[in-house]
Amino acid sequence: MKGLHLHVDCASGAAGDMMLGALIDLGVPEDVIGEALDRIGAGRERLRVSRVTKSGIAAVDIKVDTGGQIEGAQRHEHAGHVHTGHPPVLHEEPHVHSHGDHAHAHTHAHGPAQIGHSHPHGASSPVGHVHAHGPKRPHAHYHYADIRARIVAAGLTDGTKRRALDIFDRIARAESKMHGTTVEDVAFHEVGAIDSVVDIVGTAAALDWLSPATVTCVSVAMGHGTITCSHGVLPVPAPAALEVLREAGGVMADGGVARELCTPTGAAILASTVTHWGPAPTGRPLAVGWGAGDADLSDRANVLRVTVIDEATAADAVWQIDANLDDMSPELCGPASDALFAAGALDVWWTPITMKKGRPAFQLSALADRATRDAVIGAILRETTTIGVRYAPRERTVLSRHSVEVATRYGAIPIKVARDGAVIANAAPEYEACAAAAKLHGVPVKLVFAAALAAFDSTR
């Protein structure tokens, strides 16, 4: 399935365990994930994989054993000291983390958006649910810098390492902004850190094994209302999850549920993975995976779905419409083209020709689908001097296309990308955006073009 397209459906929100479950259900071998967890020092035995049914949908459910420590990781003890808004944690054995389930095997209090540990995972706890507050006693945490160094030093594949670091970085930036601190000062609770490492490194390993060419998602349901935590009442969407999506240009939807649906980890995985926020492309679905959240929602299955799509080149039928013009001023050609595009033409072009009596002339040609053919013909008859047109069906083969944005020193520039299966056949910056950026910065358009293509190439 390498080099194909993934489409993610998040009608019930998103969380790390839901994404990891969906990828396992999709066909990613558990050994691939287990090996990555071993290499990072978390251990494959922490991952508990089972199959459940959510509102009639069979899905993979993930639980994480958060007991003990991450092997070889630096652990810090503090008594009653709160890092990045996180109150102390009371640990009780066994530490099987059920991702937001009400019956936790460990009791803890936490702030509005713990790093990688923001409840509820996959809409698994109602808005307003308050976790038990343990006494202020010594607890352990891991600094973000320690976890990052651990990932860098681990013997992970390059793709797994790159994805895991990017996901963690996104969460840390959101948390540091939300709490008014620096990224370096962000700290993870011990339970939250272990849970995050398993979810994020496991998901990164699964995505590296799949190696999708592109990933789409229309939007992620966030939920609404309020959630009560140790800092008081906060609005839903979760502040850190919202910041992650805002920074990445992601697309959110309410979801119509009065609870927190999307966790910071879920948002960061999507922000790091999705290459285009939009509908699924045309193609053949090859495999479907379902990942379960913990709660039972009243109006829908609490699941996240990932579909593998083969974007083969597609053949379709269009109409070509032609008219010969030997008595029309060239000044009118531009407005005529605009009118044809406004009528629904897929393409418009002019060809110099010679007509009877040696007259220089133009042939106007346009492509249109069946639904817009008559409107385009009407525009030709209205906007040009011709008194008749010819049209005939044409078959064409088109590559799958999507648009991505790249960051340049001249601002964000959209790039139209065409693929032949998994192979990028062409990438072209959008002219209008380049022209606007060039005008704003007082540089030639060609420099903006070159910067956009260089930025795109660096992301491949």
ChimeraX attribute file (.defattr): number of C-alpha atoms within 10 A of each C-alpha:
attribute: neighborCount
match mode: 1-to-1
recipient: residues
	/A:1	16
	/A:2	13
	/A:3	14
	/A:4	20
	/A:5	25
	/A:6	29
	/A:7	24
	/A:8	27
	/A:9	22
	/A:10	29
	/A:11	22
	/A:12	28
	/A:13	30
	/A:14	35
	/A:15	35
	/A:16	32
	/A:17	32
	/A:18	30
	/A:19	34
	/A:20	32
	/A:21	32
	/A:22	27
	/A:23	27
	/A:24	24
	/A:25	23
	/A:26	22
	/A:27	14
	/A:28	21
	/A:29	13
	/A:30	16
	/A:31	11
	/A:32	16
	/A:33	25
	/A:34	21
	/A:35	17
	/A:36	26
	/A:37	26
	/A:38	17
	/A:39	18
	/A:40	26
	/A:41	20
	/A:42	25
	/A:43	18
	/A:44	22
	/A:45	11
	/A:46	21
	/A:47	22
	/A:48	14
	/A:49	15
	/A:50	12
	/A:51	15
	/A:52	17
	/A:53	14
	/A:54	21
	/A:55	14
	/A:56	9
	/A:57	15
	/A:58	17
	/A:59	26
	/A:60	28
	/A:61	26
	/A:62	27
	/A:63	20
	/A:64	23
	/A:65	22
	/A:66	27
	/A:67	19
	/A:68	13
	/A:69	17
	/A:70	21
	/A:71	13
	/A:72	10
	/A:73	16
	/A:74	14
	/A:75	15
	/A:76	14
	/A:77	12
	/A:78	14
	/A:79	12
	/A:80	14
	/A:81	14
	/A:82	16
	/A:83	20
	/A:84	20
	/A:85	19
	/A:86	20
	/A:87	22
	/A:88	26
	/A:89	27
	/A:90	19
	/A:91	18
	/A:92	13
	/A:93	11
	/A:94	13
	/A:95	18
	/A:96	20
	/A:97	23
	/A:98	25
	/A:99	28
	/A:100	21
	/A:101	19
	/A:102	16
	/A:103	9
	/A:104	17
	/A:105	17
	/A:106	19
	/A:107	16
	/A:108	19
	/A:109	17
	/A:110	24
	/A:111	21
	/A:112	23
	/A:113	25
	/A:114	26
	/A:115	27
	/A:116	33
	/A:117	27
	/A:118	25
	/A:119	30
	/A:120	26
	/A:121	30
	/A:122	32
	/A:123	31
	/A:124	23
	/A:125	22
	/A:126	21
	/A:127	24
	/A:128	17
	/A:129	15
	/A:130	18
	/A:131	17
	/A:132	15
	/A:133	15
	/A:134	14
	/A:135	13
	/A:136	14
	/A:137	12
	/A:138	14
	/A:139	20
	/A:140	18
	/A:141	21
	/A:142	23
	/A:143	22
	/A:144	20
	/A:145	16
	/A:146	16
	/A:147	22
	/A:148	16
	/A:149	13
	/A:150	19
	/A:151	21
	/A:152	16
	/A:153	12
	/A:154	16
	/A:155	15
	/A:156	20
	/A:157	14
	/A:158	12
	/A:159	15
	/A:160	23
	/A:161	22
	/A:162	15
	/A:163	21
	/A:164	25
	/A:165	20
	/A:166	19
	/A:167	26
	/A:168	23
	/A:169	17
	/A:170	24
	/A:171	26
	/A:172	27
	/A:173	19
	/A:174	25
	/A:175	28
	/A:176	18
	/A:177	13
	/A:178	16
	/A:179	14
	/A:180	10
	/A:181	14
	/A:182	13
	/A:183	18
	/A:184	13
	/A:185	14
	/A:186	22
	/A:187	27
	/A:188	25
	/A:189	26
	/A:190	24
	/A:191	27
	/A:192	20
	/A:193	24
	/A:194	28
	/A:195	28
	/A:196	24
	/A:197	21
	/A:198	29
	/A:199	30
	/A:200	29
	/A:201	28
	/A:202	30
	/A:203	28
	/A:204	28
	/A:205	27
	/A:206	25
	/A:207	21
	/A:208	20
	/A:209	18
	/A:210	20
	/A:211	16
	/A:212	18
	/A:213	17
	/A:214	18
	/A:215	23
	/A:216	23
	/A:217	22
	/A:218	20
	/A:219	21
	/A:220	27
	/A:221	23
	/A:222	30
	/A:223	25
	/A:224	20
	/A:225	14
	/A:226	20
	/A:227	23
	/A:228	16
	/A:229	18
	/A:230	16
	/A:231	12
	/A:232	12
	/A:233	12
	/A:234	16
	/A:235	16
	/A:236	21
	/A:237	26
	/A:238	25
	/A:239	17
	/A:240	30
	/A:241	26
	/A:242	20
	/A:243	23
	/A:244	27
	/A:245	21
	/A:246	14
	/A:247	12
	/A:248	15
	/A:249	13
	/A:250	23
	/A:251	16
	/A:252	21
	/A:253	16
	/A:254	17
	/A:255	19
	/A:256	13
	/A:257	20
	/A:258	19
	/A:259	25
	/A:260	32
	/A:261	35
	/A:262	31
	/A:263	31
	/A:264	34
	/A:265	31
	/A:266	29
	/A:267	30
	/A:268	32
	/A:269	27
	/A:270	28
	/A:271	23
	/A:272	21
	/A:273	21
	/A:274	19
	/A:275	19
	/A:276	21
	/A:277	23
	/A:278	16
	/A:279	13
	/A:280	18
	/A:281	17
	/A:282	14
	/A:283	16
	/A:284	11
	/A:285	14
	/A:286	13
	/A:287	15
	/A:288	18
	/A:289	24
	/A:290	28
	/A:291	32
	/A:292	34
	/A:293	36
	/A:294	25
	/A:295	21
	/A:296	16
	/A:297	17
	/A:298	9
	/A:299	10
	/A:300	13
	/A:301	20
	/A:302	29
	/A:303	35
	/A:304	29
	/A:305	24
	/A:306	24
	/A:307	22
	/A:308	23
	/A:309	23
	/A:310	20
	/A:311	20
	/A:312	17
	/A:313	14
	/A:314	13
	/A:315	11
	/A:316	10
	/A:317	13
	/A:318	18
	/A:319	19
	/A:320	21
	/A:321	22
	/A:322	21
	/A:323	21
	/A:324	23
	/A:325	21
	/A:326	16
	/A:327	13
	/A:328	14
	/A:329	11
	/A:330	9
	/A:331	8
	/A:332	12
	/A:333	17
	/A:334	9
	/A:335	11
	/A:336	19
	/A:337	23
	/A:338	14
	/A:339	18
	/A:340	23
	/A:341	17
	/A:342	13
	/A:343	19
	/A:344	19
	/A:345	25
	/A:346	17
	/A:347	13
	/A:348	18
	/A:349	13
	/A:350	16
	/A:351	10
	/A:352	12
	/A:353	14
	/A:354	14
	/A:355	14
	/A:356	8
	/A:357	6
	/A:358	8
	/A:359	12
	/A:360	13
	/A:361	20
	/A:362	21
	/A:363	16
	/A:364	22
	/A:365	21
	/A:366	24
	/A:367	25
	/A:368	26
	/A:369	18
	/A:370	12
	/A:371	10
	/A:372	16
	/A:373	20
	/A:374	15
	/A:375	16
	/A:376	24
	/A:377	22
	/A:378	15
	/A:379	20
	/A:380	26
	/A:381	15
	/A:382	13
	/A:383	16
	/A:384	19
	/A:385	16
	/A:386	16
	/A:387	11
	/A:388	11
	/A:389	15
	/A:390	11
	/A:391	15
	/A:392	10
	/A:393	14
	/A:394	13
	/A:395	11
	/A:396	10
	/A:397	10
	/A:398	14
	/A:399	18
	/A:400	19
	/A:401	17
	/A:402	18
	/A:403	18
	/A:404	16
	/A:405	19
	/A:406	20
	/A:407	13
	/A:408	17
	/A:409	12
	/A:410	17
	/A:411	18
	/A:412	15
	/A:413	26
	/A:414	20
	/A:415	22
	/A:416	14
	/A:417	18
	/A:418	18
	/A:419	20
	/A:420	16
	/A:421	18
	/A:422	16
	/A:423	11
	/A:424	15
	/A:425	13
	/A:426	13
	/A:427	19
	/A:428	15
	/A:429	23
	/A:430	16
	/A:431	15
	/A:432	12
	/A:433	18
	/A:434	25
	/A:435	16
	/A:436	15
	/A:437	21
	/A:438	19
	/A:439	12
	/A:440	11
	/A:441	13
	/A:442	9
	/A:443	13
	/A:444	13
	/A:445	19
	/A:446	12
	/A:447	13
	/A:448	25
	/A:449	23
	/A:450	14
	/A:451	21
	/A:452	28
	/A:453	18
	/A:454	13
	/A:455	17
	/A:456	22
	/A:457	11
	/A:458	9
	/A:459	7
	/A:460	7
